[in-house]
């Protein structure tokens, strides 16, 4: 699963040929979540501070995430997305 960003100990990845709806995976230590790109709905558990960082990053990069989702669906190389500053 290609890594598309990394910040504050959070690793963000996207699978090729993953199921709908469009989403990405984030891990932090032993925690893992999926976040729907269009809605921001989160499945899974994350520490509060890490979750806030992921949701802030998501809101700043929605268009890039959608582009990467389309690339992944077409099995093309994914683009790195700038980390949260």
C-alpha positions in Angstrom: 0.0 0.0 0.0 1.7 3.2 -1.2 2.5 5.9 1.4 1.3 9.3 0.3 2.2 11.4 3.3 3.8 11.3 6.8 3.5 13.8 9.6 3.6 13.9 13.4 4.0 10.1 13.6 1.0 9.6 11.3 1.4 7.6 8.1 -1.2 8.1 5.3 -1.6 5.4 2.7 -4.0 4.5 -0.2 -4.5 1.0 -1.7 -4.7 0.3 -5.4 -8.1 -1.1 -6.4 -9.6 -0.4 -3.0 -13.4 -0.6 -2.4 -15.7 2.5 -2.7 -16.4 5.0 -1.3 -13.1 6.9 -1.9 -11.0 6.9 1.2 -7.5 6.7 2.7 -5.9 4.8 5.5 -4.0 6.4 8.4 -1.9 4.7 11.0 -0.4 6.0 14.2 1.4 3.6 16.5 -1.0 0.7 17.0 -4.0 2.7 15.8 -5.5 2.6 12.3 -8.4 4.6 10.7 -10.0 5.0 7.4 -11.3 8.5 6.3 -13.8 9.0 3.5 -12.4 11.6 1.2 -15.7 13.3 0.3 -17.3 13.3 3.7 -14.5 13.1 6.3 -16.3 10.2 8.0 -13.8 8.3 10.1 -13.9 4.5 10.9 -11.6 3.2 13.6 -9.9 4.7 16.6 -7.1 7.2 16.9 -5.8 9.3 19.8 -7.6 12.7 19.8 -4.6 14.8 18.9 -3.5 12.6 16.0 -7.1 12.4 14.8 -7.4 16.2 14.8 -4.2 16.4 12.8 -5.4 13.9 10.2 -8.7 15.7 9.8 -7.0 19.1 9.4 -4.6 17.6 6.8 -7.6 16.0 5.0 -9.5 19.3 4.8 -6.4 21.0 3.3 -5.8 18.3 0.7 -9.2 17.0 -0.4 -8.6 17.7 -4.1 -5.2 16.0 -4.1 -6.7 13.0 -2.3 -9.4 12.8 -4.9 -6.8 12.9 -7.7 -4.8 10.1 -5.9 -7.9 8.0 -5.5 -8.5 8.2 -9.3 -4.8 7.4 -10.0 -5.1 4.4 -7.6 -8.2 3.1 -9.3 -6.3 3.2 -12.6 -3.3 1.6 -11.1 -1.1 4.6 -11.8 1.7 5.9 -9.5 0.3 8.0 -6.6 1.5 11.5 -5.9 3.0 12.5 -2.5 1.0 15.0 -0.6 2.6 17.6 1.6 2.6 16.8 5.3 0.8 18.9 7.9 3.0 21.8 9.0 
